[in-house]
Amino acid sequence: MSMKKQGFIPAKFAGIVFAFYMSGLMALLMSCVLVAVNTGVGGNYLVRVFGSYVVAFPIAFICVALLRPFVMKLVDWTIKK
């Protein structure tokens, strides 16, 4: 018998949880790339990435949370039914 892990956040918050995870991952990846492009990967790279991420994550979260309904509508209009 396999046991699945159960979530702990109610389903009605799925959109916010999606925005949290998506913005967190995107902000981290973008911080890694932009810090490397602008200042290189040398000395204190991870410290600089973290500094960038601390600024980028809240902005990304707000943007994803606000734009999610619009993007879902674009997807709906784009996908053939």
N, C-alpha and C positions, 0 to 999 in steps of 0.2 A: 504494500500500500504506500503510495507516494503522498507526501504532504506538501501542498503548495503554500508558499508564504502569502499571507493575507496583508493587504494594504491597511493603512491606519487613517487615511484621510477620506472623508465621504466623497462619493462620486460627483456630487454637485460642484466640487472644487476642481474637477479635472482640467478645466481650461487654465486656471491659475497655476496648477501644478505643472502642466505642459509648458506654460510660459516661463516658469522658474527654471526647469531643466533645460529647455531650449536656449534661453538667454544665457544661462550659466555656461553651457558648453560653447556657444558661439562667441561669447565675450572672451572666454579663455583662449580659444583658438585664434581669434583675431588679435588678442593681446600678444600672444606668442609670435605671430607673424609680423605684426607692426613694430614691435620692439626690436626684433631681429633685423628688419629692413631699415629702420631708422637709426639704430645705435649698435647693431651687431650682436653677436651671441657671446662675446667675450665677457670679462669681469662682471660679476653680479647680475648675470642675465635673468635668473629666476627671481631675484629681488625686484628688478625693474619690471618684469612681467607681472608680478604680484601687485606692484604699485599701479600699473596700468589697468589691471583687472578690477581692482577695488573701485576705480572710477567708472570703468566700462560696464560692469555688471548691473548696477542699479538702472543705468540709462537703458541698457538692452532689455532688462526686465519690463520696464515701463512701456517701451516701444512694442515689444512682443505682446504684452497683455492688451494694449490698446489696439494694435493692428490685427490681432488674431481674427476677430469677426470679419473684418474687411478681406483678409487673405482667404478665409474660408469661403467667402462669397465669390472671390475670384476663381478659386479652385472649382467651385460648383458651376460657374459659368464656363470654365475651360474643359471640364471632363465630359466626354460624350456619355449620355445616359442610355 
